[in-house]
Amino acid sequence: MKILIVILILLIAHLQYRLWWGDGSVSQILAYQQRLDELKQQVEEKKLRNEALYAEVVDLRKGQEALEERARDELGMIKENETFFQVIE
């Protein structure tokens, strides 16, 4: 009977060691969960960015207005027979 109790105590000690400090321990699982949460947040941010870029691509494909606006803002272009006024505040 004493041998059985010793074996059970050793088995419980071994399982407790693996639970708290071994491979797949509680602290390691928490670290993995935190990393997973960070990655999910990064994925969500990238999805939102991709959706915005896709909307911009669709807008550029559909109409001339978006092309004109982009040419005016980024390239400083103006239409023919149009006067450019720059307001400095």
N, C-alpha and C positions, 0 to 999 in steps of 0.2 A: 504494500500500500504506500509505503514511503517513497519507493521508486516512482510510482505513478504520480504522486504529488510533485516530486522534483521534476519529472518530465513535463508535467503540465505547467509548472512555474517557468521552466526554461522556454517552453513553447510560447507562453504569454509574453515573456520578456523579449523574445526574438520578434514576435509580431508587433509589440509596442515600439521596438527599435525601428523597424521598417516603417511603421506608421509615422513616427515623428522625425526621423533623421535619414532614413534609407531612400532608395530610389522610388520615386512616386510618393514622396512624403507630403504631408499637408502643406508645408511651406512651399514646396516645389509646385504643387497644384495651384496654390494662390498666385505664385509668380507667373505660371502659364496663363492663368485666367486674366491677370492684369495685362499681359502682353497681347492676348487675344482681344481684349477690349480696346487696346490702343490700335491694333490692326483694323478692327471693325470701324473705328472712328476715321482712320485714314481712308479706308475704302469708301465710306459714306461721303467724305469730302471730295474724293476724286470722282465719284458718281455725279455729285452736284456740279463740279467743274466741267465734266464731260457733257452733261445735259445743257449747260450754258453754251459751251462751244458748239454743240450740235444745233441749238436754236439759232446761233449766229450764222452757221453755215447755211441753214435752211433759209434764213432771211436774206443772205447774200445771193443765194441762187434764185430766189423768187423775184426780187424787185430791184429796180435801178436806184431807188431812194437810199437803200442801205449802202450801195456802192458809192453813190455821190457823197453821202454823209461821211463814210470812211475816207474817201479821197480828200474831202475838205479838212477833216480833223487831223489825219495822220500825215498827209502829203502836202497840205496847204494849197490845193488846187482850187481854181474857180472856173465857172462856166464862161463860155464865150459871151461877150456883151454884158458882162456882169462886173460891178464895181466892188472892190474889196475895201472894207473899212476896218481898221484895227483900233479898238478902244482901249486906252491905257488908263487904268484907275490908280 
